[in-house]
C-alpha cells in the first residue's frame, strides 16, 4: 500500500512540475532564441563529400562531419586544400576560375542573371538556370544548350518553389533543384508548377516603416 502511495505521489509531483514548467513565463532572450533557450539547434545537411559520405553540420559544435551513408559512422570533415576549378556569377554572367588562377567568362547575358552555376564532375560543363529554365554551357567552347523552354513566373525548371526551398531542400541550396549524374552524362531536375498556388501577403520589417510583399504560398483556402 505504501509503495502504491509513493508511486501515486511521485506521478502527481511530475504532473504538477510539468504543469508549472509549461506555464513558466519565458524571458526575452528565450523568446527570441538567444541563450539561454528552450530549443536546441538541429544538424544541417550540407551536400556530399563523395559517393559514400554526406556532410552534416552540427551548429552547437560549429563543426562539419563526414557521415557514411550505409554505416552512419561520423568523422570530422577536413576539406582538401582549395586548388580546384570554381564557377561563380559575376555581373549576371558565369565565370570560371581554373586551378592555375586564369579566369574565363562563359555566358554573355548581362540583362538576365544566371543562377546556381554547377560544374559537372568531369569539369567539362556548367549547369545553371536562367529565367526558370535549365541550361548547360561548355567550358572548352562556351556553347549553351537549353533543356527546358516553358519557364515562367509560375513554372520553375531546376529552381525550387518556396516551400521546397524552405522546408525540404533547405536554404543552403539557394533554390537549386538540379543535380549532375556522377558520370556527367545526365542532369536530373525538378519542375514546379505554381499556377494554382495563391498569392499570400507577407509583412517585411526592414527599413523604417517596413513594407508588404506577396509570394505564392500553398495555404489551404478553406481555413
Secondary structure, 3 states (H helix, E strand, C coil): CHHHHHHHHHHHHHHHHHHHHHCCCCCHHHHCCCCCCCCCCCCEEEEECCCCEEEEEECCCCEEEEEECCCCCEEECCCCCCCCCEEEEECCEEEEECCCCCEEECCCCCCCCCEEEEECCCCCEEEEEECCEEEEEECCCCCEEECCCCCCCCEEECECCHHHHHHHHCHHHCCECEEECCCCCCEEECEEECCCCCEEEEEECCCCCCEEEEEECCCCCCC
